[in-house]
Structure formats: C-alpha cells, structure tokens
C-alpha cells in the first residue's frame, strides 16, 4: 500500500471494483455493491482514490491595511 498503511477498505478504490455509475460499483467477487462497502478481498488501488479538494483560504476577514508596507 502506498502512503498510509491503515487505509480504510472501500469498494470505491478497490482493485477489483469498476465504476458503473454514480453510487454503484461492479465488484469481480460480489457483483453490484455500494462504493462505501468492503469485503475480505479488498486490494488497494491508489489510482482510483480521489484526494479531497484543497481548502481555499478565507481572505474576507483581512483588511487592506495588512497588505501595505
């Protein structure tokens, strides 16, 4: 496994699963399953895992005076 050793198993990023449509995964072992499900045959595929979007900074509480020299 890449990055972390304690990845939570999910069918959404299992090597044996294929995305059918939003909310459905076709598993080679279990058939059509939910993306949040998992089984004993889980094998992590790092290319299927989508990282969370980056947090955008909130500049609304800053004043113009803080940016002048």
Protein Blocks (a to p, Z undefined) as FASTA:
>chain_A
ZZiakbccdfklgfkbccfbghiacdfklopadfkbccfklccdfklpccdddddddfkl
pcfklmpZZ
